[in-house]
Amino acid sequence: MTLVLSILVCASLLQALTARGTVYTRWGSKECASTAATVYSGYVAGSWYSTPGSGANYLCLPPNPVASTITKPAH
């Protein structure tokens, strides 16, 4: 089973926080707060936590993926 979540990465526009490089994630949101700018918007996918043999890392996906005609080499 694959888990897909919407993700929004925001960066603070507040002067005190900008100097520190404040960046945060808003899971399931469609917009950043009025004091922040969007850095990335899309989806994150990964396997369900109880699926054996799956990877631990999430995969960032764009909101509108483009199909590729590249084929992987035969081994």
WOTAGI-V576603 format. One line per field, one symbol per residue. ss: DSSP state (H for helix, E for strand, - for the rest). phi: phi as a letter, one per 40 degrees, with the letter a starting at -180 (. if undefined). burial: + if it has 24 or more other C-alpha atoms within 12 Angstrom, else -. A space follows every 50 residues. Layout:
ss->???
phi->???
burial->???
//
This chain:
ss->-EEEEEEEEEEE--HHHH----EEE----------EEEEEEEEEEEE--- --------EEE--------------
phi->.bbbbcbbbbbcbcdcccccgcbabbcgcbacccbabccabibbbaccdc ccgcccccbcbccbcbcbbcbcccb
burial->----++++++++------------++-----+---+-+-+++++------ -------------------------
//
